[in-house]
Amino acid sequence: MATATWAEAHHWLAWAAGGSTDLDNAALLCSHHHHRAHDPAYAHERLPNGDVRFTRRT
């Protein structure tokens, strides 16, 4: 897990697509995972404990 100073803010649903700018719609991700969150080759889900799971789409 990256510390906040090494993290990038990510909105799960972009503001331009109607997403809110609150913490429920945000996550701090390292650069690697932030890029993966925008990569259509990967699916991602937020787990109940707040972790994020990335899975390569088939």
FENTAGI-V972263 format. One line per field, one symbol per residue. ss: DSSP state (a for helix, b for strand, c for the rest). A space follows every 50 residues. Layout:
BEGIN
ss: ???
END
This chain:
BEGIN
ss: cccaaacbbbbcccaaacccccaaabbbbcaaaaaaaccccbbbbbcccc cbbbbbcc
END
